[in-house]
Amino acid sequence: MALSIVQSSDGRRQRSERSQTAIIKAALSLMHEGTLVPTAQQIADRAGVGIRSFFRHFADMDSLFLAADEMLLSSYEALFEVDDRAGTLSERVARAIDLYGNAFDQLRAIILCTQAQLWRSPKLRENYGWHQKRLRKELELWIPEVASLPKDRREALHAIASFDMWHRLREHQGLSPKASADIVTSLVTDLIASS
């Protein structure tokens, strides 16, 4: 009898975990398709669960998006991992910008979705700010010369290497990844070389 209660409990927990994962994946799928702020109903429909089941797993949309961020954290980090940051300044800048551009292209929908919801979620703002600080630190591992720049140039460099700049070049100006990378690389290199 005790064994069957444990097995029943394990089965419920596994079903619950599967439902939570399906909900998160449904939300991410909708975002990647261009629905930057999916509703609970859209997500529940995509996941194949009822709206009541959705809210049993996630008290509100904030908790869903934070769970999605947690689920994706290791894959975000993997996009920026490298073993070798050696080379001349121009080689390091070019490699870093290629790496960032590739990551930004892959994370575009998630970043835009997050930006669209920052106004209503203090926790999302906190997480977004944390990711921005990590990106800055990562860039300065590639280009330690940035640390010795005057503050205004350092801030300009981080703005140039940001997702917002990349997104503008790729989406609004219609440039290829290579053309976008060439522009950002040139601007970053010039900022460092002219100081």
C-alpha positions as CSV (number, residue, x, y, z in Angstrom):
1,M,0.0,0.0,0.0
2,A,2.7,2.5,1.0
3,L,4.6,1.7,-2.3
4,S,1.6,2.5,-4.4
5,I,1.1,5.8,-2.6
6,V,4.7,6.8,-3.3
7,Q,4.4,5.7,-6.9
8,S,1.2,7.7,-7.3
9,S,2.9,10.7,-5.7
10,D,5.9,10.3,-8.0
11,G,3.6,10.0,-11.1
12,R,1.8,13.2,-10.1
13,R,5.0,15.1,-9.6
14,Q,6.4,13.9,-13.0
15,R,3.1,14.9,-14.8
16,S,3.3,18.3,-13.1
17,E,6.9,18.8,-14.2
18,R,6.0,17.7,-17.7
19,S,3.1,20.2,-17.8
20,Q,5.4,23.0,-16.5
21,T,8.0,22.3,-19.1
22,A,5.4,22.1,-21.8
23,I,4.0,25.5,-20.7
24,I,7.5,27.1,-20.7
25,K,8.3,25.6,-24.1
26,A,5.0,26.8,-25.5
27,A,5.7,30.4,-24.3
28,L,9.2,30.3,-25.9
29,S,7.8,28.9,-29.1
30,L,5.2,31.7,-29.4
31,M,7.9,34.3,-28.7
32,H,10.2,32.8,-31.4
33,E,7.3,33.1,-33.8
34,G,6.9,36.8,-33.1
35,T,4.3,36.9,-30.3
36,L,6.4,39.0,-28.0
37,V,3.9,39.2,-25.2
38,P,1.9,36.0,-25.4
39,T,-1.2,35.7,-23.2
40,A,-1.8,33.0,-20.7
41,Q,-4.6,31.6,-22.9
42,Q,-2.4,31.5,-26.0
43,I,0.3,29.7,-24.0
44,A,-2.1,27.2,-22.4
45,D,-3.6,26.5,-25.9
46,R,-0.2,25.9,-27.4
47,A,0.9,23.7,-24.5
48,G,-2.3,21.7,-24.6
49,V,-3.4,22.5,-21.0
50,G,-6.4,24.3,-19.6
51,I,-6.1,27.8,-18.3
52,R,-6.7,26.7,-14.8
53,S,-3.8,24.2,-15.1
54,F,-1.6,27.0,-16.4
55,F,-2.3,29.1,-13.2
56,R,-1.8,26.1,-11.0
57,H,1.8,25.9,-12.2
58,F,2.4,29.7,-12.6
59,A,0.7,32.2,-10.3
60,D,1.2,34.9,-12.9
61,M,3.0,35.7,-16.1
62,D,6.0,37.0,-14.2
63,S,6.6,33.7,-12.6
64,L,6.4,32.0,-16.1
65,F,8.9,34.3,-17.7
66,L,11.3,34.0,-14.8
67,A,11.0,30.2,-15.0
68,A,11.7,30.5,-18.8
69,D,14.8,32.6,-18.1
70,E,16.0,30.1,-15.5
71,M,15.5,27.2,-18.0
72,L,17.5,29.0,-20.7
73,L,20.3,30.4,-18.5
74,S,22.8,27.6,-19.3
75,S,22.1,27.9,-23.0
76,Y,22.6,31.7,-22.9
77,E,25.9,31.2,-21.2
78,A,27.0,28.6,-23.7
79,L,26.6,31.1,-26.5
80,F,29.3,33.3,-25.0
81,E,31.8,30.6,-23.8
82,V,35.2,30.5,-25.4
83,D,38.5,29.1,-24.2
84,D,40.9,31.3,-26.1
85,R,40.8,35.1,-26.1
86,A,44.3,35.6,-27.5
87,G,45.3,37.8,-30.4
88,T,45.8,41.3,-31.5
89,L,43.3,44.0,-30.5
90,S,41.7,43.9,-33.9
91,E,41.5,40.1,-33.9
92,R,40.0,40.0,-30.4
93,V,37.4,42.7,-31.2
94,A,36.4,41.0,-34.4
95,R,36.0,37.6,-32.7
96,A,34.1,39.1,-29.8
97,I,31.7,41.0,-32.0
98,D,31.1,37.9,-34.2
99,L,30.3,35.9,-31.0
100,Y,28.0,38.6,-29.7
101,G,26.3,39.0,-33.0
102,N,25.6,35.3,-33.3
103,A,24.2,35.2,-29.8
104,F,22.1,38.3,-30.4
105,D,20.6,36.7,-33.5
106,Q,19.7,33.5,-31.6
107,L,18.3,35.3,-28.6
108,R,16.5,38.1,-30.5
109,A,13.0,37.0,-29.7
110,I,13.7,36.4,-26.1
111,I,15.4,39.8,-25.6
112,L,12.6,41.6,-27.4
113,C,10.0,39.8,-25.3
114,T,11.8,40.7,-22.1
115,Q,12.3,44.4,-23.2
116,A,8.5,44.6,-24.0
117,Q,7.7,43.5,-20.4
118,L,10.3,45.4,-18.4
119,W,7.8,48.1,-17.5
120,R,5.6,45.8,-15.5
121,S,8.0,43.5,-13.8
122,P,10.6,44.6,-11.2
123,K,12.0,41.0,-11.2
124,L,12.4,41.0,-15.0
125,R,14.1,44.4,-14.8
126,E,16.5,43.0,-12.1
127,N,17.3,39.9,-14.2
128,Y,17.7,42.0,-17.4
129,G,20.1,44.3,-15.5
130,W,22.1,41.4,-14.3
131,H,22.4,40.0,-17.8
132,Q,23.6,43.4,-19.1
133,K,26.3,43.6,-16.4
134,R,27.4,40.1,-17.4
135,L,27.6,41.1,-21.1
136,R,29.8,44.1,-20.2
137,K,32.1,42.0,-18.0
138,E,32.4,39.4,-20.8
139,L,33.2,42.0,-23.4
140,E,35.9,43.4,-21.1
141,L,37.5,39.9,-20.8
142,W,37.8,40.0,-24.6
143,I,39.0,43.6,-24.7
144,P,40.7,44.5,-21.4
145,E,41.7,47.8,-23.0
146,V,38.2,49.0,-22.4
147,A,38.8,49.3,-18.6
148,S,41.3,52.1,-19.2
149,L,39.1,54.2,-21.5
150,P,37.6,57.4,-20.1
151,K,34.1,56.7,-18.8
152,D,32.3,58.4,-21.8
153,R,34.2,56.3,-24.3
154,R,33.7,53.1,-22.3
155,E,30.0,53.7,-22.1
156,A,29.9,54.5,-25.9
157,L,31.7,51.3,-26.6
158,H,29.3,49.2,-24.6
159,A,26.4,50.9,-26.4
160,I,27.9,50.1,-29.8
161,A,28.4,46.5,-28.8
162,S,24.9,46.1,-27.4
163,F,21.9,44.1,-28.6
164,D,20.1,47.4,-29.4
165,M,22.8,48.4,-31.9
166,W,22.9,45.0,-33.4
167,H,19.2,44.8,-33.7
168,R,19.0,48.2,-35.4
169,L,21.6,47.2,-38.0
170,R,20.1,43.7,-38.7
171,E,16.4,44.5,-38.4
172,H,15.8,48.1,-39.1
173,Q,18.6,48.7,-41.6
174,G,18.4,45.3,-43.1
175,L,22.1,44.5,-43.0
176,S,23.7,41.0,-43.1
177,P,25.4,39.6,-40.0
178,K,28.8,40.2,-41.7
179,A,28.0,43.8,-42.6
180,S,26.7,44.5,-39.1
181,A,29.7,42.9,-37.5
182,D,32.1,44.9,-39.8
183,I,30.4,48.2,-38.7
184,V,30.4,47.3,-35.0
185,T,34.0,46.0,-35.1
186,S,35.2,49.2,-36.9
187,L,33.4,51.5,-34.4
188,V,34.7,49.6,-31.3
189,T,38.3,49.5,-32.7
190,D,38.3,53.2,-33.6
191,L,37.0,54.1,-30.1
192,I,39.9,52.2,-28.5
193,A,42.6,53.3,-30.9
194,S,41.7,57.0,-30.8
195,S,41.9,57.3,-27.0
